[in-house]
Amino acid sequence: MANKGSTLSVEELYHHTDPSQFDFETTEGLDELEQAIGQPRAVEAVKFSTKVKNEGYNIYALGPTGLGKRELVEQFFQEKASSEPVPNSWCYVHNFEEEHKPKMIELPAGKAVGFRDDMDDLIDELGEALSAAFESEEYQNRRQSIREEFKEKQSEAFEELQQRAQREGMALLRTPAGLVVAPVRDGEVLSPDQIEQLSEEEQEEIQKKVENLQEDLQQILGQVPKWQRQMREELQELNEEIAQFAVGGLIDELKEKYSEFPEVVDHLEAVQKDVIENAEDFLRQEQGQQGGGLRQLLGQGGPQQAQGGPSPLRRYQVNVIIDRSEAEGAPVVYEDNPTYQNLIGRIEHRAQMGALFTDFNMIKAGSLHKANGGYLVLDVRKVLTNPYAWDALKRALKSKELRIESLGQRLSLLSTVSLEPEPIPLNVKIALVGNRLLYYLLHQLDPEFAELFKVQADFETQMDRDTENSQLYAQLIGTLARQKELRPLNREAVSRVIERSARLVGDSEKLSTKKKDIADLLCEANVWAEDAGRDVITAEDVQKAIDAQIYRADRIRERMQEAILRETILIDTEGEEVGQINGLSVIPLSDFAFGRPTRITAQMRLGKGEVIDIEREVELGGPIHSKGVMILSGFLGGRYSEEKPLSLSASLVFEQSYGGVEGDSASSAELYALLSEIAEVPIKQSMAVTGSVNQHGKIQPIGGVNEKIEGFFDICKARGLTGDQGVLIPVSNVKHLMLRQDVIDAVTDGEFHIYPVETVDQGIEILTGLPAGERDEEGNYPEGSVNYLVEKRLRELAETRAQFGESGKETEGE
């Protein structure tokens, strides 16, 4: 550790990685890295979740992007799934009792496809068997016999009535209005005029005979529908008998084949019953198809429909929505587009003759079906941004079943009849991958979230930088290079990547676990190696890639530096000023951040002990910044005004700041400016300061120390290094230093300095060149020290304020 208040050595500015610690020439000779490095907590959480079978022990993998969360989760899921049995397959079949509620059948892996193919073959064979049976001579004879029997009954009844009428001198005549009874004389039918010429007795006798015969005729005509119904029943029985004979053997074979699956046997019996009942209708439709064949009615198993609407033979098909015939172990599924329908499945429709048509064959599986019996990985942000997907996922997990329904049904927007497939039991382990903010928001705002996702796998963004981890990191680099099909890296290039990784996390003792950033750097270094015609990526290629990344992102930094150099933004790097100091801030832009010097000034006057934060007064300062300024009042009062009132009114401001100010990393710089203003001691403008301060004057660590140092260095370098310029940083930030090479070179040559300080006193001595001063045994500061001058000025202000108070009392008394 550096001496506090003295300039840092070169070794403390940058933690190099010695290439000689690696025993390989290039990463091509390194083994694949199969373990997850830097994530012991997350690995343990994922392993634990895969072991627990109880409800609700699903995973939320939380952390920023680029850590490889999804890859790690999938890796452990794959390892666990490979040792687990293959889940069953699922299919839907027609429900012959309630057509809008398709039935679900569960079969072992591979059996569902076989069942579907067997049913397709059965449909083909049914066509041939039914055609042969119904076209046979035996069937035609028996059918003709039934029809003849009906005709014979009808003929006999009318013949008998006709003979009776003849015996009674009457005749049955066919007219457009139907059969009528009329009297006959000498073989001629009497006309109405002729009947009127007969005697009354003859007319009454004829009328009576007509009424009797007409009554008998009506009885016969009433029997005709009954005979027709009997004939149809006999024909139906004949058809069923023939159909049973034709298809019974075929279906019995399938019943025998699937005898161990009761649901399949029940379905086959329902199919057999339906085929028998509708065999003649199928044949009639078959004959209406050009080319014939029941298969044509099905459109080769697709959605093609017969004339006049969908083919009735579609209901004998089997819709396999999940096929495990080629699976090994339990499934591991990642759903890239987790919409409502992609998660729980959907029911498709097809326009037919101006109307929408659907049936069980158009039921499609969702990712929950595909992962059923295994593991499903989802991006939580994508789930939450797809309407109703999050609710559908929770409902499926809580009910432990998959119920396919359209959004229209779910929201009660449709009044038309639609399908209601039988739900499928759900057994799945789910991993959500997302950032920490969404995890804590869901945990806070969704009461069901904690019940369903009980395991959090919290991923680290950094890992320790030691010898063992450096070796593992080299393996990681080699593995990434092979995965991306890049050139291998030599030892120097690996060392440079490791150093860059430490810089990315802003800590010389840590390494970044964001594999995406490292992979991107390797890809870009490979391009530079290719341009140079090298077969191996060198440290020079890595450095070119780093420089190119920075150059692409630092346009705004250049514009801000240009504004300072052109004195549009006023920053002094030479001379001395009272109540004025250079503070340092960091501006993050996406994945690039840079430091910017800012002038901070202080003004003081007689007052009531207030330190006014102008940024807060105009609502540009955030609460943390305001807190830092308020701490200054506590420091001043505790050090200089324990026995007398603090009688100043001071104001602090970030000059030329036109946006919000947040954070307390400038609080030490503000305190230095305030002390300078009170003591009327000038501060060296060749220095810049970063670090927060507490009420006891201790300097506390801040973030972005590398960017802040480099931001001030770039301005000094552009104006010309004088050897007097430098930056004050908290001593606790020294371990975070991973500075650019040009900064290191300037420090080596004595042209730039970096001072670690632990207290305000150390900092004020460097900035003013005067001793800070410590109280002697009598409690007094040495004359001429900064603390002496501050205390003296504050005492004078207190006395002046007291005089104003006495003067006011005298005036009141008079």
SULGI-V710622 format. One record per backbone hydrogen bond with DSSP energy under -0.5 kcal/mol. CO is the residue of the C=O (numbers start at 1). NH is the residue of the N-H. If there is no record, write none. Layout:
# SULGI-V710622
co & nh
CO & NH
CO & NH
This chain:
# SULGI-V710622
co & nh
3 & 6
6 & 756
9 & 12
10 & 13
10 & 14
13 & 739
14 & 16
16 & 18
17 & 19
18 & 21
19 & 22
25 & 491
26 & 29
27 & 30
32 & 34
35 & 37
39 & 43
40 & 44
41 & 45
42 & 46
43 & 47
44 & 48
45 & 49
46 & 50
47 & 51
48 & 51
48 & 52
54 & 57
56 & 58
56 & 454
58 & 455
59 & 432
60 & 62
60 & 457
61 & 434
62 & 459
64 & 67
66 & 516
68 & 72
69 & 73
70 & 74
71 & 75
72 & 76
73 & 77
74 & 78
75 & 79
76 & 80
77 & 81
78 & 82
79 & 83
80 & 83
81 & 84
81 & 330
89 & 107
90 & 321
90 & 322
91 & 105
92 & 319
93 & 103
94 & 96
98 & 101
100 & 420
102 & 422
103 & 93
105 & 91
107 & 89
108 & 111
108 & 112
110 & 114
111 & 115
112 & 116
113 & 117
114 & 118
115 & 119
116 & 120
117 & 121
118 & 122
119 & 123
120 & 124
121 & 125
122 & 126
123 & 127
124 & 128
125 & 129
126 & 130
127 & 131
128 & 132
129 & 133
130 & 134
131 & 135
133 & 136
136 & 140
137 & 141
138 & 142
139 & 143
140 & 144
141 & 145
142 & 146
143 & 147
144 & 148
145 & 149
146 & 150
147 & 151
148 & 152
149 & 153
150 & 154
151 & 155
152 & 156
153 & 157
154 & 158
155 & 159
156 & 160
157 & 161
158 & 162
159 & 163
160 & 164
161 & 165
162 & 166
163 & 167
164 & 168
165 & 170
166 & 169
169 & 184
171 & 173
171 & 182
173 & 175
173 & 180
175 & 178
178 & 175
180 & 173
182 & 171
183 & 190
185 & 188
188 & 185
191 & 195
192 & 196
193 & 197
194 & 198
195 & 198
199 & 203
200 & 204
201 & 205
202 & 206
203 & 207
204 & 208
205 & 209
206 & 210
207 & 211
208 & 212
209 & 213
210 & 214
211 & 215
212 & 216
213 & 217
214 & 218
215 & 219
216 & 220
217 & 221
218 & 222
219 & 223
220 & 223
220 & 224
221 & 225
222 & 226
223 & 227
224 & 228
225 & 229
226 & 230
227 & 231
228 & 232
229 & 233
230 & 234
231 & 235
232 & 236
233 & 237
234 & 238
235 & 239
236 & 240
237 & 241
238 & 242
239 & 243
240 & 244
241 & 245
242 & 246
243 & 247
244 & 248
247 & 251
248 & 252
249 & 253
250 & 254
251 & 255
252 & 256
253 & 257
254 & 258
256 & 259
258 & 261
260 & 262
261 & 264
261 & 265
262 & 266
263 & 267
264 & 268
265 & 269
266 & 270
267 & 271
268 & 272
269 & 273
270 & 274
271 & 275
272 & 276
273 & 277
274 & 278
275 & 279
276 & 279
278 & 282
279 & 283
280 & 284
281 & 285
282 & 286
283 & 287
284 & 288
285 & 289
286 & 289
289 & 292
293 & 296
293 & 297
294 & 298
295 & 298
295 & 300
296 & 299
299 & 302
306 & 309
311 & 314
312 & 315
313 & 316
314 & 317
315 & 94
318 & 320
319 & 92
319 & 321
322 & 90
322 & 324
324 & 327
331 & 375
333 & 335
333 & 377
334 & 336
335 & 379
337 & 339
339 & 343
340 & 344
341 & 345
342 & 367
343 & 368
346 & 348
346 & 364
350 & 357
352 & 355
355 & 352
357 & 350
359 & 362
360 & 363
362 & 348
364 & 346
366 & 370
367 & 371
368 & 372
369 & 372
371 & 374
374 & 429
375 & 333
376 & 431
377 & 335
378 & 380
378 & 433
379 & 383
380 & 384
381 & 385
382 & 386
383 & 386
383 & 390
385 & 387
386 & 389
386 & 390
388 & 392
389 & 393
390 & 394
391 & 395
392 & 396
393 & 397
394 & 398
395 & 399
396 & 400
396 & 401
400 & 426
401 & 403
402 & 404
402 & 424
403 & 405
406 & 410
407 & 411
408 & 413
408 & 414
409 & 412
424 & 402
427 & 373
428 & 430
429 & 376
430 & 59
431 & 378
432 & 61
432 & 434
433 & 380
433 & 381
434 & 63
435 & 439
436 & 440
437 & 441
438 & 442
439 & 443
440 & 444
441 & 445
442 & 446
445 & 447
446 & 449
446 & 450
448 & 452
449 & 453
452 & 58
454 & 456
455 & 60
455 & 457
456 & 458
457 & 62
457 & 459
461 & 513
463 & 511
464 & 466
466 & 470
467 & 471
468 & 472
469 & 473
470 & 474
471 & 475
472 & 476
473 & 477
474 & 478
475 & 479
476 & 480
477 & 481
478 & 482
479 & 483
480 & 484
481 & 486
482 & 485
488 & 537
489 & 27
490 & 494
491 & 495
492 & 496
493 & 497
494 & 498
495 & 499
496 & 500
497 & 501
498 & 502
499 & 503
500 & 504
501 & 505
502 & 506
502 & 507
503 & 506
507 & 510
509 & 465
511 & 463
513 & 515
514 & 518
515 & 519
516 & 520
517 & 521
518 & 522
519 & 523
520 & 524
521 & 525
522 & 526
523 & 527
524 & 528
525 & 529
526 & 530
527 & 531
528 & 532
529 & 534
530 & 533
535 & 488
537 & 490
538 & 542
539 & 543
540 & 544
541 & 545
542 & 546
543 & 547
544 & 548
545 & 549
546 & 550
547 & 551
548 & 552
549 & 553
550 & 553
550 & 554
554 & 558
555 & 559
556 & 560
557 & 561
558 & 562
559 & 563
560 & 564
561 & 565
562 & 566
563 & 568
563 & 569
564 & 567
568 & 570
569 & 571
575 & 685
575 & 686
577 & 580
577 & 683
579 & 602
581 & 583
581 & 600
582 & 689
583 & 598
585 & 596
586 & 588
587 & 594
589 & 592
592 & 589
594 & 587
596 & 585
598 & 583
599 & 655
600 & 581
601 & 653
603 & 651
605 & 649
610 & 612
610 & 650
612 & 614
612 & 652
613 & 617
614 & 618
615 & 620
615 & 621
616 & 619
620 & 661
622 & 626
623 & 627
624 & 628
625 & 629
626 & 630
627 & 631
628 & 632
629 & 632
629 & 633
630 & 634
631 & 635
632 & 636
633 & 637
634 & 638
635 & 639
636 & 640
636 & 641
637 & 641
645 & 647
647 & 607
648 & 609
648 & 610
649 & 605
650 & 612
651 & 603
652 & 614
653 & 601
653 & 655
654 & 657
656 & 658
661 & 622
664 & 667
665 & 691
666 & 670
667 & 671
668 & 672
669 & 673
670 & 674
671 & 675
672 & 676
673 & 677
674 & 678
675 & 679
676 & 680
676 & 681
681 & 579
683 & 577
684 & 687
686 & 726
687 & 582
688 & 728
689 & 584
691 & 668
692 & 700
694 & 697
697 & 760
698 & 694
700 & 692
704 & 708
705 & 709
706 & 710
707 & 595
707 & 711
708 & 712
709 & 713
710 & 714
711 & 715
712 & 716
713 & 717
714 & 718
715 & 719
716 & 720
725 & 753
726 & 688
727 & 729
727 & 755
728 & 690
729 & 757
730 & 733
731 & 734
733 & 736
734 & 737
735 & 508
740 & 744
741 & 745
742 & 746
743 & 747
744 & 748
745 & 749
746 & 751
746 & 752
747 & 750
751 & 723
753 & 727
754 & 8
754 & 756
755 & 729
755 & 757
756 & 5
757 & 731
758 & 699
759 & 763
760 & 764
761 & 765
762 & 766
763 & 767
764 & 768
765 & 769
767 & 684
771 & 786
772 & 787
776 & 779
780 & 776
782 & 785
785 & 789
786 & 790
787 & 791
788 & 792
789 & 793
790 & 794
791 & 795
792 & 796
793 & 797
794 & 798
795 & 799
796 & 800
797 & 801
798 & 802
799 & 803
800 & 804
801 & 805
802 & 806
803 & 807
804 & 808
805 & 809
806 & 810
807 & 811
808 & 812
809 & 813
810 & 814
